[in-house]
């Protein structure tokens, strides 16, 4: 959130002044997110390989990856629901394809 806040402030400021900015402004957010995910996955795998019984290691790893997949599906359904529920009365939804649209 600390990395995303200044970037989002810059994006909103640019949208208010009808300016376009490069997608490269979002790169620091993705680097921090990717680094955090890598550290979490490594810790999970190490825990499963050290603590799980021999026959349970691959199943524990597959359950961990299954939770990631289910989380991705759930977030896409939430995204679609918010998009559908907020586009009422001829107004655009909260989730717009173009940030500069009102």
C-alpha positions as CSV (number, residue, x, y, z in Angstrom):
1,X,0.0,0.0,0.0
2,X,2.9,2.3,0.7
3,X,4.2,1.9,-2.8
4,X,0.7,2.0,-4.4
5,X,-0.4,5.3,-2.7
6,X,2.0,7.7,-4.5
7,X,1.4,6.0,-7.8
8,X,-2.3,6.2,-7.5
9,X,-2.2,9.8,-6.5
10,X,-0.1,10.6,-9.6
11,X,-2.5,8.7,-11.8
12,X,-5.6,10.6,-10.4
13,X,-3.8,13.9,-10.7
14,X,-2.9,13.2,-14.3
15,X,-6.5,12.2,-15.0
16,X,-7.8,15.4,-13.5
17,X,-5.5,17.4,-15.8
18,X,-6.3,15.2,-18.9
19,X,-2.8,14.0,-19.1
20,X,-1.7,10.5,-19.9
21,X,1.2,8.8,-18.1
22,X,3.2,5.8,-18.8
23,X,2.3,2.3,-17.6
24,X,5.8,2.2,-16.2
25,X,4.5,4.0,-13.2
26,X,2.8,0.8,-12.1
27,X,6.0,-1.3,-12.2
28,X,7.2,-0.7,-8.6
29,X,3.9,-2.0,-7.3
30,X,4.3,-5.2,-9.3
31,X,7.9,-5.7,-8.2
32,X,6.9,-5.4,-4.5
33,X,3.9,-7.7,-5.0
34,X,6.0,-10.3,-6.9
35,X,8.7,-10.2,-4.3
36,X,6.2,-10.8,-1.5
37,X,4.6,-13.7,-3.3
38,X,8.0,-15.3,-4.0
39,X,8.9,-15.1,-0.3
40,X,5.5,-16.6,0.7
41,X,5.7,-19.5,-1.7
42,X,9.2,-20.4,-0.7
43,X,8.3,-20.4,2.9
44,X,5.2,-22.5,2.3
45,X,7.1,-25.1,0.3
46,X,9.9,-25.3,2.8
47,X,7.3,-25.8,5.6
48,X,5.6,-28.6,3.7
49,X,8.8,-30.4,2.8
50,X,10.1,-30.2,6.4
51,X,6.9,-30.8,8.4
52,X,4.6,-32.9,6.3
53,X,4.7,-36.7,6.2
54,X,6.4,-38.2,3.2
55,X,3.1,-39.2,1.5
56,X,1.5,-35.8,2.2
57,X,4.1,-33.4,0.8
58,X,2.8,-33.2,-2.8
59,X,-0.8,-33.0,-1.6
60,X,0.0,-30.1,0.8
61,X,1.7,-28.3,-2.0
62,X,-1.2,-28.9,-4.4
63,X,-3.6,-27.6,-1.8
64,X,-1.6,-24.4,-1.4
65,X,-1.6,-23.8,-5.2
66,X,-5.3,-24.6,-5.3
67,X,-6.0,-21.9,-2.8
68,X,-4.2,-19.4,-5.0
69,X,-6.3,-20.5,-8.0
70,X,-9.5,-20.3,-6.1
71,X,-8.6,-16.8,-4.9
72,X,-8.0,-15.7,-8.4
73,X,-11.4,-17.1,-9.6
74,X,-13.1,-15.4,-6.6
75,X,-11.5,-12.1,-7.3
76,X,-12.6,-12.2,-10.9
77,X,-16.2,-12.9,-9.9
78,X,-16.1,-10.0,-7.4
79,X,-14.7,-7.8,-10.1
80,X,-17.5,-8.8,-12.5
81,X,-20.2,-8.4,-9.9
82,X,-19.0,-4.9,-8.9
83,X,-18.8,-3.9,-12.6
84,X,-22.4,-5.2,-13.2
85,X,-23.9,-3.8,-10.1
86,X,-22.5,-0.3,-10.4
87,X,-23.4,0.3,-14.0
88,X,-27.0,1.4,-13.5
89,X,-29.1,4.1,-14.9
90,X,-27.0,4.6,-18.0
91,X,-24.0,5.6,-15.9
92,X,-20.6,3.8,-16.4
93,X,-19.5,1.4,-13.7
94,X,-16.9,2.0,-11.0
95,X,-14.5,-0.1,-13.0
96,X,-13.9,1.8,-16.2
97,X,-11.7,0.9,-19.2
98,X,-10.6,4.5,-19.3
99,X,-9.6,6.4,-16.1
100,X,-10.3,9.7,-17.8
101,X,-14.0,9.0,-18.4
102,X,-16.4,10.5,-15.9
